[in-house]
Amino acid sequence: MLDTKQSEAALPDDEPRGCLFALSQPPLMIFLAVIGCLLLMAALHDLLWL
């Protein structure tokens, strides 16, 4: 059995955050929702009125 110290087992505090953290930001979600609504309106316009 290896004897590890407490400092070796601790994770670094400056660990990079992933994509899920970026998607949890409200300005990004609002931007993506607006782009999604514009794409949806364009698709519905093409399907129903053209």
Distance bins in CASP14 RR format, pairs under 12 A and 6 or more apart:
PFRMAT RR
TARGET T0000
AUTHOR 0000-0000-0000
RMODE 2
METHOD distances of the structure
MODEL  1
2 8 0 0 0 0 1 0 0 0 0 0 0
2 9 0 0 0 0 0 1 0 0 0 0 0
3 9 0 0 0 0 0 1 0 0 0 0 0
4 10 0 0 0 0 0 1 0 0 0 0 0
15 21 0 0 0 0 0 1 0 0 0 0 0
16 22 0 0 0 0 0 1 0 0 0 0 0
17 23 0 0 0 0 0 1 0 0 0 0 0
17 24 0 0 0 0 1 0 0 0 0 0 0
17 25 0 0 0 0 0 1 0 0 0 0 0
18 24 0 0 0 0 0 1 0 0 0 0 0
18 25 0 0 0 0 0 1 0 0 0 0 0
19 25 0 0 0 0 0 1 0 0 0 0 0
19 28 0 0 0 0 0 1 0 0 0 0 0
20 28 0 0 0 0 0 1 0 0 0 0 0
21 28 0 0 0 0 0 1 0 0 0 0 0
22 28 1 0 0 1 0 0 0 0 0 0 0
22 29 0 0 0 0 1 0 0 0 0 0 0
22 31 0 0 0 0 0 1 0 0 0 0 0
22 32 0 0 0 0 0 1 0 0 0 0 0
23 29 1 0 0 1 0 0 0 0 0 0 0
23 30 0 0 0 0 0 1 0 0 0 0 0
23 31 0 0 0 0 0 1 0 0 0 0 0
23 32 0 0 0 0 1 0 0 0 0 0 0
23 33 0 0 0 0 0 1 0 0 0 0 0
24 32 0 0 0 0 0 1 0 0 0 0 0
25 31 0 0 0 0 1 0 0 0 0 0 0
25 32 0 0 0 0 0 1 0 0 0 0 0
26 32 0 0 0 0 0 1 0 0 0 0 0
26 33 0 0 0 0 0 1 0 0 0 0 0
27 33 0 0 0 0 0 1 0 0 0 0 0
27 34 0 0 0 0 0 1 0 0 0 0 0
28 34 0 0 0 0 0 1 0 0 0 0 0
28 35 0 0 0 0 0 1 0 0 0 0 0
29 35 0 0 0 0 0 1 0 0 0 0 0
29 36 0 0 0 0 0 1 0 0 0 0 0
30 36 0 0 0 0 0 1 0 0 0 0 0
30 37 0 0 0 0 0 1 0 0 0 0 0
31 37 0 0 0 0 0 1 0 0 0 0 0
31 38 0 0 0 0 0 1 0 0 0 0 0
32 38 0 0 0 0 0 1 0 0 0 0 0
32 39 0 0 0 0 0 1 0 0 0 0 0
33 39 0 0 0 0 0 1 0 0 0 0 0
33 40 0 0 0 0 0 1 0 0 0 0 0
34 40 0 0 0 0 0 1 0 0 0 0 0
34 41 0 0 0 0 0 1 0 0 0 0 0
35 41 0 0 0 0 0 1 0 0 0 0 0
35 42 0 0 0 0 0 1 0 0 0 0 0
36 42 0 0 0 0 1 0 0 0 0 0 0
36 43 0 0 0 0 1 0 0 0 0 0 0
36 44 0 0 0 0 0 1 0 0 0 0 0
37 43 0 0 0 0 0 1 0 0 0 0 0
37 44 0 0 0 0 0 1 0 0 0 0 0
38 44 0 0 0 0 0 1 0 0 0 0 0
38 45 0 0 0 0 0 1 0 0 0 0 0
39 45 0 0 0 0 0 1 0 0 0 0 0
39 46 0 0 0 0 0 1 0 0 0 0 0
40 46 0 0 0 0 0 1 0 0 0 0 0
40 47 0 0 0 0 0 1 0 0 0 0 0
40 48 0 0 0 0 0 1 0 0 0 0 0
41 47 0 0 0 0 0 1 0 0 0 0 0
41 48 0 0 0 0 0 1 0 0 0 0 0
41 49 0 0 0 0 0 1 0 0 0 0 0
42 48 0 0 0 0 0 1 0 0 0 0 0
42 49 0 0 0 0 0 1 0 0 0 0 0
42 50 0 0 0 0 0 1 0 0 0 0 0
43 49 0 0 0 0 0 1 0 0 0 0 0
43 50 0 0 0 0 0 1 0 0 0 0 0
44 50 0 0 0 0 0 1 0 0 0 0 0
END
